[in-house]
């Protein structure tokens, strides 16, 4: 039978085996909140057991060979081996001797022969004391954690003094490189979205609880509800490099592992983003602000839902952003519009540094990012009113933080702006018919290869996002579906013209997974490849 973790461990110590067995059988220990976790014949043997197991209560005879009960208790207390409570078993003639044990911290004694009622009374007194003490310890831990969180938050917000810094360094195990990791239950998960706010907050606390279980002795690195937003159900983690090293993982793999574990336990989609590593905990606010910017780029449901109407009415959007960044943003947008690469780089560096300013609230960062996205979307909309605004907005958000090879968030931001500027240039040129014909021929001839929008875009010097738009506009489907249709057409032709087996044909047209090939074939032709071949050859 599995034993509940809340049961208290008992060690029985007596040189008479029948006494130990009698004690074990006398009462229902689990019903009283205990379990017998070990037995020893004298104090010396008991000490050996205590090296391997932690005990909450030790029930020991007084008179035993090699090391008696009093010697055993005094040794445990003097050497500070354990804080376990002691109960002595004694005869009437041992009463004065048992009183000596009280001086060393024995909490009770039971006369032999042992009576069930007397044993139960002693166990219940001890259990009540343990519960009161556990309650006090829990209250102290809650208070200490709340105080630690306040000090960590002071560092995260960049508004700290030496007292905050000293306390955090004392309590957290930190390496030279640290970063801020943001985790939240995604509002894009419809199962979570339909919950009441009270239920959502309950799930947020579960997220914190499960993260603490996974981080174990590093749970103090977790902070609950950092953003303080009514529309964000988050926790934050002060990440140190040894988290991943202890599991023989890279930082990225560790984050992926954590997100997968939390998603499995809580049952809702968990979104994560991390700021860049900084040289010390004193600079954690920079990492936090980068993570905040990432969040607004990638997880802001508000910006995603409002994208289309905002793009066609830029005057409405202007009111979102603070006056102190209006000029910088307008300068960047103008530089993008005229394709001035020098001014673009200068503007990006300035804006990025301004957004890391600790005096700017995180909500203001989000509003500025939303404004920039809407204005960029508006530039594309003015050049081609038929563009898919939702798809372009997704591209803008994903492009900033998509590549593993990119060095840092500022560099990613710069690359995104430069790529989007190229995209606008190609929209203006609007002369892609000849290129599309070439790409169509490329797919027709090389359909079995690992083709992608990215590889084709690089080969024919066309922005991959814009190429995806062209496919939808010209063929009424996305690139992936177009490629699948070509492959299935080629597969169907091969089935009717050759005797090749189905799995061979699947490989010939570019599919390694035969089940995936069959499913895709059924989607298009409404039947399995085998049935398709039989039906058409029978005519």
C-alpha positions as CSV (number, residue, x, y, z in Angstrom):
1,X,0.0,0.0,0.0
2,X,1.3,3.5,-0.8
3,X,2.0,5.6,2.2
4,X,0.8,9.2,2.2
5,X,3.7,11.7,2.4
6,X,2.0,13.4,5.4
7,X,2.5,10.4,7.7
8,X,5.2,10.8,10.4
9,X,8.1,8.3,10.3
10,X,8.6,6.2,13.4
11,X,11.8,4.3,14.5
12,X,11.2,1.4,17.0
13,X,14.3,0.7,19.1
14,X,14.2,-2.3,21.5
15,X,16.5,-5.3,22.0
16,X,13.4,-7.7,22.3
17,X,12.0,-8.5,18.8
18,X,8.7,-9.6,20.2
19,X,8.3,-6.1,21.8
20,X,8.8,-4.4,18.4
21,X,6.4,-6.8,16.7
22,X,3.9,-6.3,19.4
23,X,4.1,-2.6,19.1
24,X,3.7,-2.8,15.3
25,X,0.5,-4.9,15.7
26,X,-1.0,-3.1,18.7
27,X,-2.7,-0.2,16.8
28,X,-3.5,1.0,13.3
29,X,-0.5,3.3,12.9
30,X,-1.6,4.9,9.6
31,X,-5.0,5.7,11.0
32,X,-3.2,7.8,13.6
33,X,-1.0,9.5,11.1
34,X,2.2,7.5,11.5
35,X,4.1,4.8,9.8
36,X,6.8,2.4,11.2
37,X,9.8,3.3,9.0
38,X,12.5,1.4,10.8
39,X,13.5,-1.0,13.6
40,X,16.7,-1.4,15.6
41,X,17.9,-3.6,18.5
42,X,19.9,-0.9,20.3
43,X,21.0,2.7,20.1
44,X,24.1,2.1,18.0
45,X,22.1,0.2,15.3
46,X,19.5,3.0,15.4
47,X,22.2,5.6,14.7
48,X,23.2,3.7,11.6
49,X,19.6,3.8,10.3
50,X,19.3,7.5,11.0
51,X,22.1,8.2,8.5
52,X,19.9,6.9,5.7
53,X,16.4,7.9,6.8
54,X,14.8,10.8,8.5
55,X,12.5,10.0,11.5
56,X,9.9,12.2,13.2
57,X,9.4,10.0,16.3
58,X,11.7,7.5,18.0
59,X,10.1,5.0,20.5
60,X,13.0,3.4,22.4
61,X,13.5,1.1,25.3
62,X,15.7,2.5,28.1
63,X,17.8,-0.6,29.0
64,X,19.5,-2.1,25.9
65,X,23.0,-3.6,25.3
66,X,25.9,-1.7,23.7
67,X,24.1,1.7,23.8
68,X,21.0,2.2,26.1
69,X,18.2,4.7,25.5
70,X,19.7,7.5,27.6
71,X,23.0,7.3,25.9
72,X,21.3,7.1,22.5
73,X,19.2,10.2,23.2
74,X,22.0,12.2,24.6
75,X,24.3,11.3,21.6
76,X,21.5,12.3,19.1
77,X,21.0,15.7,20.8
78,X,24.7,16.5,21.5
79,X,25.7,15.7,17.9
80,X,22.5,17.4,16.5
81,X,21.8,14.4,14.4
82,X,18.0,14.8,14.5
83,X,15.1,16.8,15.9
84,X,13.0,13.7,16.2
85,X,10.8,13.4,19.3
86,X,11.6,10.6,21.8
87,X,9.3,8.4,23.8
88,X,10.9,6.0,26.2
89,X,9.5,2.5,27.2
90,X,10.2,1.8,30.9
91,X,9.1,-0.4,33.8
92,X,8.0,1.0,37.1
93,X,11.5,0.4,38.5
94,X,13.0,2.5,35.7
95,X,10.9,5.6,36.5
96,X,13.7,7.6,38.0
97,X,16.0,6.6,35.2
98,X,13.3,7.7,32.7
99,X,13.1,11.1,34.3
100,X,16.8,11.6,33.5
101,X,15.8,11.2,29.8
102,X,13.5,14.2,30.2
103,X,16.5,16.4,30.7
104,X,17.7,15.5,27.3
105,X,14.4,16.2,25.6
106,X,12.4,13.0,25.9
107,X,8.8,14.2,25.4
108,X,7.0,11.2,27.1
109,X,7.4,7.7,28.5
110,X,5.2,4.7,28.5
111,X,5.1,2.0,31.2
112,X,5.5,-1.6,30.4
113,X,3.6,-3.7,29.7
114,X,2.3,-1.3,27.1
115,X,-1.3,-0.5,27.1
116,X,-3.1,0.4,23.9
117,X,-5.0,3.4,25.4
118,X,-1.8,4.8,26.9
119,X,0.1,4.5,23.7
120,X,-2.7,6.1,21.7
121,X,-2.9,9.0,24.1
122,X,0.8,9.7,23.8
123,X,0.8,9.4,20.0
124,X,-2.2,11.8,19.7
125,X,-0.5,14.4,22.0
126,X,2.6,14.2,19.9
127,X,0.6,14.5,16.7
128,X,-1.1,17.6,17.9
129,X,2.2,19.2,18.9
130,X,3.6,18.3,15.4
131,X,0.7,19.9,13.7
132,X,0.9,23.1,15.7
133,X,4.7,23.3,15.0
134,X,4.1,22.5,11.3
135,X,1.6,25.4,11.2
136,X,4.0,27.8,12.8
137,X,6.8,26.7,10.4
138,X,4.4,27.0,7.4
139,X,3.4,30.5,8.5
140,X,7.1,31.4,8.9
141,X,7.9,30.1,5.4
142,X,5.0,31.9,3.9
143,X,6.2,35.1,5.5
144,X,9.8,34.6,4.5
145,X,8.8,33.8,0.9
146,X,6.6,36.9,0.6
147,X,9.4,39.0,2.0
148,X,11.9,37.4,-0.5
149,X,9.4,38.0,-3.4
150,X,9.2,41.7,-2.5
151,X,12.9,42.1,-2.6
152,X,13.1,40.2,-5.9
153,X,10.4,42.4,-7.4
154,X,12.4,45.5,-6.4
155,X,15.3,44.2,-8.5
156,X,13.0,43.2,-11.4
157,X,11.5,46.7,-11.5
158,X,15.0,48.3,-11.2
159,X,14.0,50.1,-8.0
160,X,16.1,48.5,-5.4
161,X,18.7,49.4,-2.7
162,X,21.5,47.5,-1.0
163,X,19.1,45.9,1.5
164,X,17.0,44.4,-1.3
165,X,20.1,43.2,-3.2
166,X,21.9,41.8,-0.1
167,X,18.8,39.8,0.9
168,X,18.2,38.3,-2.6
169,X,21.9,37.3,-2.9
170,X,21.7,35.7,0.5
171,X,18.6,33.7,-0.2
172,X,19.1,32.7,-3.9
173,X,21.8,30.5,-5.4
174,X,22.9,32.6,-8.3
175,X,25.6,32.3,-11.0
176,X,27.3,35.1,-12.9
177,X,24.8,34.9,-15.7
178,X,21.1,35.1,-14.9
179,X,17.9,35.8,-16.9
180,X,14.2,36.4,-16.4
181,X,11.8,33.7,-17.6
182,X,8.2,34.6,-18.1
183,X,5.5,31.8,-18.0
184,X,1.8,32.2,-18.4
185,X,-1.3,30.2,-19.1
186,X,-2.2,31.2,-22.6
187,X,-5.4,33.1,-23.2
188,X,-5.4,31.5,-26.7
189,X,-6.3,28.2,-25.1
190,X,-10.1,28.3,-25.4
191,X,-10.5,25.8,-22.6
192,X,-8.9,28.2,-20.2
193,X,-10.6,31.3,-21.7
194,X,-14.1,30.1,-20.8
195,X,-13.2,29.8,-17.1
196,X,-14.3,32.4,-14.6
197,X,-11.6,34.8,-13.3
198,X,-11.7,33.0,-10.0
199,X,-11.1,29.7,-11.7
200,X,-8.3,31.2,-13.8
201,X,-6.6,32.4,-10.6
202,X,-6.8,28.9,-9.1
203,X,-5.1,27.5,-12.2
204,X,-2.5,30.2,-11.9
205,X,-1.7,29.1,-8.4
206,X,-1.5,25.5,-9.7
207,X,1.0,26.7,-12.2
208,X,3.1,28.1,-9.4
209,X,2.7,25.0,-7.3
210,X,3.8,22.6,-10.2
211,X,6.7,24.8,-11.1
212,X,7.9,24.7,-7.4
213,X,7.7,20.9,-7.5
214,X,9.7,20.7,-10.6
215,X,12.4,23.2,-9.4
216,X,12.5,21.5,-6.0
217,X,15.2,23.3,-3.9
218,X,15.2,26.2,-6.4
219,X,11.5,27.1,-5.8
220,X,12.5,30.4,-4.2
221,X,13.5,31.5,-7.7
222,X,9.8,31.5,-8.6
223,X,7.6,34.6,-8.2
224,X,3.9,34.6,-8.4
225,X,1.9,37.1,-10.6
226,X,4.7,39.4,-11.6
227,X,2.9,41.4,-14.2
228,X,-0.1,42.1,-11.8
229,X,-2.3,42.3,-14.9
230,X,-5.9,41.2,-14.7
231,X,-5.5,39.7,-18.1
232,X,-2.3,37.7,-17.5
233,X,-2.0,34.6,-15.4
234,X,1.7,34.3,-15.0
235,X,4.7,33.4,-12.9
236,X,8.3,34.5,-13.2
237,X,11.6,32.6,-12.7
238,X,15.0,34.0,-12.0
239,X,17.0,31.6,-14.1
240,X,20.6,30.6,-13.5
241,X,22.8,28.6,-15.9
242,X,23.2,25.7,-13.4
243,X,19.4,24.9,-13.8
244,X,20.1,23.4,-17.2
245,X,23.6,22.1,-16.5
246,X,22.3,20.0,-13.7
247,X,20.1,18.2,-16.2
248,X,22.8,18.1,-18.9
249,X,20.7,20.4,-21.1
250,X,21.1,23.6,-22.9
251,X,19.1,26.6,-21.6
252,X,16.7,26.3,-24.5
253,X,16.1,22.6,-23.9
254,X,15.6,23.2,-20.2
255,X,12.9,25.8,-20.9
256,X,11.2,23.5,-23.4
257,X,11.3,20.6,-20.8
258,X,9.8,22.9,-18.1
259,X,7.0,24.1,-20.4
260,X,6.2,20.6,-21.5
261,X,6.1,19.3,-17.9
262,X,3.9,22.2,-16.8
263,X,1.6,21.9,-19.8
264,X,1.1,18.2,-19.0
265,X,0.4,18.8,-15.4
266,X,-1.9,21.7,-15.6
267,X,-3.7,20.7,-18.8
268,X,-3.6,24.1,-20.5
269,X,-1.2,25.7,-23.0
270,X,1.7,27.4,-21.3
271,X,3.4,30.3,-23.1
272,X,7.0,31.2,-22.3
273,X,9.5,33.9,-23.2
274,X,12.8,34.8,-21.8
275,X,14.9,37.9,-21.6
276,X,18.6,37.8,-22.5
277,X,21.1,36.7,-20.0
278,X,22.7,39.5,-17.9
279,X,26.0,39.6,-16.0
280,X,24.5,39.8,-12.5
281,X,21.2,39.9,-10.6
282,X,21.6,43.7,-10.4
283,X,20.8,43.9,-14.1
284,X,17.8,41.5,-14.0
285,X,15.4,44.4,-14.8
286,X,16.9,44.6,-18.3
287,X,16.2,40.9,-18.9
288,X,12.7,41.3,-17.4
289,X,11.9,44.2,-19.8
290,X,13.1,42.2,-22.8
291,X,10.9,39.3,-21.7
292,X,8.0,41.8,-21.4
293,X,8.6,43.1,-25.0
294,X,8.7,39.5,-26.2
295,X,5.4,38.8,-24.5
296,X,3.7,41.7,-26.2
297,X,5.1,40.6,-29.5
298,X,4.1,37.0,-29.2
299,X,1.3,36.5,-26.7
300,X,-0.7,39.7,-26.7
301,X,-4.2,38.5,-27.7
302,X,-5.4,42.1,-27.8
303,X,-3.0,43.1,-30.6
304,X,-3.8,40.0,-32.6
305,X,-7.6,40.4,-32.5
306,X,-7.5,44.2,-33.2
307,X,-5.0,44.0,-36.0
308,X,-7.2,44.2,-39.1
309,X,-9.4,47.2,-38.2
310,X,-6.5,49.1,-36.8
311,X,-4.3,48.8,-39.9
312,X,-6.7,50.8,-42.1
313,X,-7.1,53.6,-39.5
314,X,-3.7,54.6,-38.2
315,X,-5.0,57.8,-36.6
316,X,-6.9,55.6,-34.1
317,X,-3.7,53.8,-33.2
318,X,-1.6,56.9,-32.6
319,X,-3.5,57.5,-29.3
320,X,-2.1,54.3,-27.9
321,X,1.5,55.3,-27.5
322,X,3.1,57.7,-25.0
323,X,4.2,61.1,-26.3
324,X,7.8,60.6,-25.2
325,X,8.4,57.8,-27.8
326,X,6.2,59.2,-30.6
327,X,9.0,61.0,-32.4
328,X,11.3,58.1,-32.2
329,X,8.7,55.7,-33.6
330,X,7.6,58.0,-36.3
331,X,11.3,58.5,-37.4
332,X,11.7,54.7,-37.6
333,X,8.5,54.2,-39.6
334,X,9.5,57.0,-42.0
335,X,13.0,55.4,-42.4
336,X,11.4,52.1,-43.2
337,X,9.0,53.6,-45.7
338,X,11.9,55.3,-47.6
339,X,14.2,52.3,-47.1
340,X,16.9,54.4,-45.4
341,X,19.1,51.6,-43.9
342,X,21.4,53.9,-42.0
343,X,18.6,55.7,-40.2
344,X,16.8,52.5,-39.6
345,X,19.7,51.1,-37.7
346,X,20.1,54.3,-35.6
347,X,16.4,54.4,-34.8
348,X,16.2,50.8,-33.8
349,X,19.1,51.1,-31.4
350,X,17.6,54.2,-29.9
351,X,14.1,52.8,-29.5
352,X,15.3,49.5,-28.1
353,X,17.4,51.3,-25.4
354,X,14.5,53.6,-24.5
355,X,12.2,50.6,-24.0
356,X,14.7,49.1,-21.5
357,X,14.5,52.3,-19.5
358,X,13.5,51.2,-15.9
359,X,11.3,54.2,-15.6
360,X,8.9,53.1,-18.4
361,X,6.1,50.9,-17.2
362,X,5.7,47.5,-18.9
363,X,2.2,48.4,-20.1
364,X,3.7,51.3,-21.9
365,X,6.2,49.0,-23.6
366,X,3.3,46.9,-24.9
367,X,1.4,49.9,-26.2
368,X,4.5,51.1,-28.1
369,X,5.0,47.7,-29.6
370,X,1.4,47.4,-30.6
371,X,1.5,50.9,-32.2
372,X,4.7,50.0,-34.2
373,X,3.1,46.7,-35.4
374,X,-0.1,48.4,-36.5
375,X,1.8,51.2,-38.4
376,X,4.0,48.6,-40.2
377,X,0.9,46.6,-41.1
378,X,-0.7,49.9,-42.3
379,X,2.2,50.5,-44.7
380,X,1.7,47.1,-46.3
381,X,-2.0,47.6,-46.4
382,X,-1.6,50.9,-48.3
383,X,0.5,49.1,-51.0
384,X,-1.8,46.1,-51.3
385,X,-5.3,46.2,-49.9
386,X,-5.7,42.5,-50.6
387,X,-3.0,41.3,-48.2
388,X,-4.0,38.9,-45.4
389,X,-3.5,41.2,-42.4
390,X,-3.7,38.4,-39.7
391,X,-1.0,36.4,-41.5
392,X,1.3,39.4,-41.8
393,X,0.9,40.2,-38.2
394,X,1.7,36.7,-37.2
395,X,4.8,36.9,-39.4
396,X,5.9,40.1,-37.8
397,X,5.6,38.7,-34.3
398,X,7.2,35.3,-35.1
399,X,10.1,36.8,-37.1
400,X,11.5,38.8,-34.2
401,X,12.3,35.7,-32.1
402,X,12.2,32.8,-34.4
403,X,15.9,32.0,-35.3
404,X,18.1,30.0,-32.9
405,X,21.2,31.5,-34.6
406,X,20.4,35.1,-33.7
407,X,22.7,36.5,-30.9
408,X,20.4,38.7,-28.9
409,X,17.0,40.4,-28.8
410,X,18.2,43.7,-30.1
411,X,19.8,42.0,-33.0
412,X,16.5,40.0,-33.6
413,X,14.6,43.2,-33.5
414,X,17.0,44.8,-36.0
415,X,16.8,41.8,-38.4
416,X,13.0,41.9,-38.3
417,X,12.8,45.6,-39.2
418,X,15.3,45.1,-42.0
419,X,13.4,42.1,-43.4
420,X,10.1,43.9,-43.2
421,X,11.6,46.8,-45.0
422,X,12.6,44.4,-47.8
423,X,9.1,43.0,-47.8
424,X,7.6,46.5,-48.4
425,X,10.1,47.1,-51.2
426,X,8.9,43.9,-52.9
427,X,5.3,44.9,-52.4
428,X,6.1,48.1,-54.3
429,X,7.8,46.4,-57.1
430,X,4.7,44.2,-57.6
431,X,6.3,42.4,-60.5
432,X,6.4,38.8,-59.5
433,X,4.6,36.9,-62.3
434,X,7.7,35.7,-64.0
435,X,9.3,34.6,-60.7
436,X,6.1,32.7,-59.8
437,X,6.2,30.8,-63.1
438,X,9.8,29.8,-62.3
439,X,8.8,28.7,-58.8
440,X,5.9,26.7,-60.2
441,X,8.2,24.9,-62.6
442,X,10.7,24.3,-59.7
443,X,8.0,22.6,-57.7
444,X,6.8,20.6,-60.7
445,X,10.3,19.2,-61.3
446,X,11.6,18.9,-57.7
447,X,8.4,18.1,-55.7
448,X,10.0,15.2,-53.8
449,X,12.7,17.4,-52.3
450,X,12.4,19.3,-49.0
451,X,11.0,22.5,-50.5
452,X,9.9,25.4,-48.3
453,X,8.9,29.0,-48.6
454,X,12.2,29.9,-47.0
455,X,14.4,27.9,-49.4
456,X,12.5,29.0,-52.5
457,X,12.5,32.6,-51.3
458,X,16.3,32.5,-50.8
459,X,16.8,30.9,-54.3
460,X,14.6,33.4,-56.2
461,X,15.4,36.5,-54.0
462,X,11.9,37.0,-52.7
463,X,10.7,37.6,-49.2
464,X,9.2,34.3,-47.8
465,X,6.2,36.0,-46.2
466,X,5.4,37.8,-49.4
467,X,5.8,34.6,-51.3
468,X,3.3,32.9,-49.0
469,X,0.9,35.8,-49.8
470,X,1.3,35.3,-53.5
471,X,0.5,31.6,-53.3
472,X,-2.7,32.2,-51.5
473,X,-3.6,35.0,-54.0
474,X,-2.7,33.0,-57.1
475,X,-3.7,29.5,-56.2
476,X,-6.3,29.9,-53.4
477,X,-4.3,27.8,-50.9
478,X,-1.1,28.1,-48.8
479,X,2.2,26.9,-50.1
480,X,2.2,23.6,-48.1
481,X,-1.2,22.6,-49.5
482,X,-0.1,23.5,-53.0
483,X,3.0,21.3,-52.6
484,X,0.9,18.4,-51.2
485,X,-1.5,18.7,-54.1
486,X,1.4,18.4,-56.6
487,X,2.8,15.4,-54.8
488,X,-0.5,13.6,-54.6
489,X,-1.1,14.2,-58.3
490,X,2.3,12.7,-59.1
491,X,1.6,9.8,-56.8
492,X,-1.8,9.1,-58.4
493,X,-0.2,9.1,-61.9
494,X,2.5,6.7,-60.7
495,X,0.0,4.3,-59.3
496,X,-1.8,4.1,-62.6
497,X,1.3,3.8,-64.8
498,X,3.5,1.5,-62.7
499,X,3.4,-1.6,-60.5
500,X,5.3,0.1,-57.7
501,X,4.2,-0.6,-54.2
502,X,2.4,2.1,-52.3
503,X,5.2,2.7,-49.8
504,X,7.7,3.1,-52.7
505,X,5.5,5.7,-54.4
506,X,5.2,7.6,-51.1
507,X,9.0,7.8,-50.8
508,X,9.3,8.8,-54.5
509,X,7.0,11.8,-54.0
510,X,8.7,13.0,-50.8
511,X,6.9,11.3,-47.9
512,X,8.9,9.2,-45.3
513,X,5.8,8.5,-43.2
514,X,3.5,6.1,-45.1
515,X,0.6,6.7,-42.7
516,X,0.8,10.5,-43.2
517,X,0.9,9.9,-47.0
518,X,-2.2,7.7,-46.9
519,X,-4.1,10.3,-44.8
520,X,-3.2,13.1,-47.2
521,X,-4.1,11.0,-50.2
522,X,-7.5,10.2,-48.7
523,X,-8.1,13.9,-48.0
524,X,-7.7,14.7,-51.7
525,X,-9.1,11.6,-53.4
526,X,-11.6,10.4,-50.8
527,X,-10.2,6.9,-50.7
528,X,-7.0,5.0,-49.8
529,X,-4.3,4.7,-52.4
530,X,-4.9,0.9,-52.8
531,X,-8.6,1.4,-53.4
532,X,-7.9,4.2,-55.8
533,X,-5.6,2.0,-57.8
534,X,-8.0,-1.0,-57.9
535,X,-11.0,1.2,-58.9
536,X,-9.2,2.9,-61.7
537,X,-7.4,-0.2,-63.1
538,X,-10.6,-2.2,-63.1
539,X,-12.2,0.0,-65.7
